[in-house]
Amino acid sequence: MSTRLIILPEDPEAHVIDFDDQFGTWWKEEPIDPHTGQPSNFGRDEWMTSQASYRYMRRGEHEWKRYLAISHAGGVEMGLGSHEAVYRLNRNTGVEVNVFRLLTIVGRVATVLEYFRAVIERYELSGPWEVTLALVGTENSLLGDFASGYSRPEDQFEDELRRCGERHLLIRREFEVWPGDQGEARAVAYRIADQVEGAWGYALRRYLITQGDNIGEFDAANYHWR
């Protein structure tokens, strides 16, 4: 997995959610993506451990493209595989570089943050909570997958590009009270995204549209559940 989002409750060892038939019926429902208004697509395959239940989408025989998990303790985890949050780019130097997908990461994070609000309401959970976003292998990588109006790494000269100088990214937030509505959850996702973008030396919010009729909005038209 190249990207992981983990929401931890105050007591990660607690047992507040039973994986019974009612849970199984509810768990099969896809979270609604707040940017598209449509169901997400974390996959139909299921896996269970002593601690958590997983839903995932395969990529090939042995690799997960993405997954969503919920624990008995009331925590939630999302993982994005190396082909989900990253693509490879050949800069005509004979060496391919990793490009992290900004729109994809922001959209998936916003979806899970909003989904966790439904988990809290269903199981009457209380805080505090810790949110951690991890991006693996960012050193010397590029940032791409931008909203309309911004140049892609493919279209820029080498001296225009900024590479990430950090080996990995780890971003943490703590919440005594969870964001109360969809707008607040999106705002949290955007603040996290701003810190991600800052790791590449930018503060441009390149997940927001800069031209046309929807300036300042998330570019849902170029954001997909592939």
TORDRENMAR-318725 format. One record per residue (C-alpha): residue in one letter; x, z, y. Coordinates in steps of 0.001 Angstrom, whole numbers, plus 500000, padded with zeros to 6 digits. Each point is the difference from the previous one (the first is absolute). Layout:
TORDRENMAR-318725
aXZY/...
This chain:
TORDRENMAR-318725
m500000500000500000/s501359499073503424/t497434502039501955/r498238503260499192/l497469502058501926/i499385503550498770/i497385502442501296/l500726503504498736/p497585502947500204/e501130503522500849/d500270500872496296/p501174496960497974/e499580502018496770/a496340500922500581/h497177498584497876/v497046499057502188/i498967496610498560/d498880499517496398/f500365496526498520/d496521500036498462/d497374497254499678/q498803500433503587/f503547499666501228/g500514496893497854/t496966498259501482/w501023500839503557/w503658499156499388/k499167496414499031/e498665499290503504/e502575498258502170/p500858501605503359/i498685498056502978/d502726498475502136/p499241501135503582/h501468496815501490/t498040497497497934/g496913502061499207/q500322498761496416/p500995501754496758/s503727500237499417/n501533498902496715/f502290502527498381/g499230498592496573/r497752500605496999/d502550501329497532/e500061503780499582/w502586502521498891/m499800503768499739/t502555502793499751/s499622503775499801/q500169500125503793/a498399496844501390/s497784496980499430/y501290496549500982/r498442496633500744/y502400497107500221/m500475496260500138/r502534498416497713/r502700497529500929/g501275498525496789/e500276501923496763/h501744503198501084/e499737500247503794/w497309501470502239/k499281498008503149/r498211502938501646/y498225503181499015/l497810502811501261/a500041503461498430/i498163503288500443/s501175503332498598/h498169502993498610/a501316501872503050/g498186497668502392/g502998497949501095/v500049496226500307/e502876497568499482/m500394496279500625/g502822497765498834/l500844496429501002/g502333498000497789/s502971497972501099/h497906496817500220/e497123501685501818/a501744501597502978/v503148497843500027/y500869496320499781/r503360498271499630/l501386497721502676/n502970497652499785/r501626499725503419/n502063496953498963/t502971502284499415/g499753499890496220/v498832503602499964/e496345501020499886/v498822502965502068/n497018502276499577/v497231499737502594/f497528502886500167/r496401498965500679/l498793501910503065/l496339498904499970/t499679500714496294/i501541503460500244/v497933501015503042/g496763498737498475/r500554501716496652/v500954503290501670/a496883499912502199/t497837499311496933/v501333503012498086/l499844502358502988/e496343499079500512/y499313500257496262/f501428503501499896/r497344501082502490/a497402499062497351/v501956501994497383/i499955503061502270/e496257499699500568/r499157499441496335/y502026502926498680/e499736502252503064/l503776500271500365/s501737501910502771/g503408499599501607/p502735500076500864/w501326496690498663/e503342498230500114/v500175496200500247/t503227498237499042/l500740496282500201/a503143498772498244/l501533496517500223/v502782499423497492/g503047497792500528/t499567499240503691/e503685499784500939/n500893496536501403/s496434498821499429/l497741498230502499/l496474500674501157/g497352497272499783/d496325499299499283/f498916500333503626/a496784499478501931/s499385496627501606/g502044499448503135/y503299501276498606/s502852497948498562/r500722500413496297/p503528500729498758/e499908496515498432/d499701498469503482/q502637502041501827/f503725499496500462/e502312502480498319/d501071501597503291/e496340500666500849/l499397502089496897/r500437503734499651/r500762501493496631/c499142503493498891/g502991502355500036/e498386502696497849/r500435499953496238/h496432501206499403/l497161501094502278/l498151503286499600/i497248500806502490/r498053503260499857/r496899501342501738/e498184503309499566/f496287500561500608/e498073503238500255/v496839497951500552/w499586496502498550/p499123497108502360/g496255500231500507/d498990496348500016/q501186496474499305/g501416499543503493/e502108503141499756/a501306498997496573/r501021496596501350/a501705501647502964/v502099502121497626/a500927496900497990/y501061498251503214/r502194502903501095/i501692499932496620/a500389496220500331/d501658500435503387/q502609502230498392/v500522497436497245/e500525497259502574/g502409502250501883/a502309500029496962/w500669496324500754/g500578500736503685/y496628498807501318/a497029501580501767/l497720496963500221/r497080500981497733/r500195496603498347/y497010500712497784/l497720499554503038/i498802496627501292/t501558498788503273/q498007496837500639/g496438498673499789/d496760501953500115/n501108503113498099/i503103501113501886/g501075503515499031/e498146500015496669/f501490500084496521/d500478496451498720/a497555500131497085/a499891496187499809/n503632499908498820/y499731503078497789/h499049499510496361/w499620501737496662/r502045497450498063/
